[in-house]
Amino acid sequence: MIDQTGLNHGTVETAAAVKMAMEAGMDLVEISPNNNPPVCKIMDYGKYKYSAQKKAAEARKKQKVVEIKEIKLRPMIDDHDYDVKMRAMLRFFEEGDKVKITLRYRGREMAHQEIGTKLLDKVKAAVAEVAKVEQDARFEGRQVVMVLAPR
């Protein structure tokens, strides 16, 4: 048992420990029940619960939810438009988000799928050092979907 000042009393009977806690006007809290004998401490349980709740809230505040951002491309995209999309993609990776690239074919573009494949290979090569391919390019109807995740 450990008292409110942090002094270790060694092994104490439960009744005696409860009596010591009552005299101090505090609670007897079991710190680690798995030890043999279990470790108990005399403390204010309300204050202990409050500090544990604060720590949990702080931990939740620091954790980040990974979002999936979508970038839509077309096979015949112009150079400047491609550069703008790439800048946005790199910004998403810096923020720690995943990026879903959707390459949509319209009309006769379906006959020239190699153009889209080259474009996706170009994107993969451009972001190779900052991102890895989580889901390789696959067809979903008239569009190809690929998911990239930050390294």
Residue, then its C-alpha position, 0 to 999 in steps of 0.5 A: m500500500i502507498d499512502q497519500t504522500g507517496l510513502n510505501h507501507g509494504t503489505v497491509e491488511t485490507a481493513a487496516a488500509v481502509k481505516m487509514a484511508m478513512e482517517a486521511g479523508m480519502d479513498l483507497v484505490e486499487i492501482s494494479p490489481n494483477n500484481n501479487p499482492p495488489v497495489c493500492k494507494i490512498m488518494d482522492y478518487g474524484k481527482y484521479k478520475y478527473s485527471a484520467q479523463k483529461k489525459a484521455a481527452e488530450a490523447r483524442k485531440k492529438q490523434k488524426v483521422v485519415e481522410i481519403k481525398e479524391i482527385k479526378l483526372r481525364p486521359m487528355i488532361d492539359d499540362h497546367d491542369y495536371d500540375v495543379k492536380m499534382r500540387a493538390m495531391l502533394r498537399f494532401f500527402e503532407e497533411g497525412d491524407k490518402v488520395k483516391i485518383t479517379l481517371r474517367y473515360r468519356g466517349r471514344e476515349m475508351a478505345h485509347q485506354e493506353i493514354g490513361t494507363k500512361l497518365l497513371d504511371k506518370v502520377k505514380a512516378a511523380v509521387a513515388e518518394v512521398a506516397k505508396v500505392e495502396q490499391d493498384a489501378r482497376f476498372e470500375g465501368r468507364q473509370v479507373v480507380m487507384v488509391l495512394a497513401p502517404r509514406 
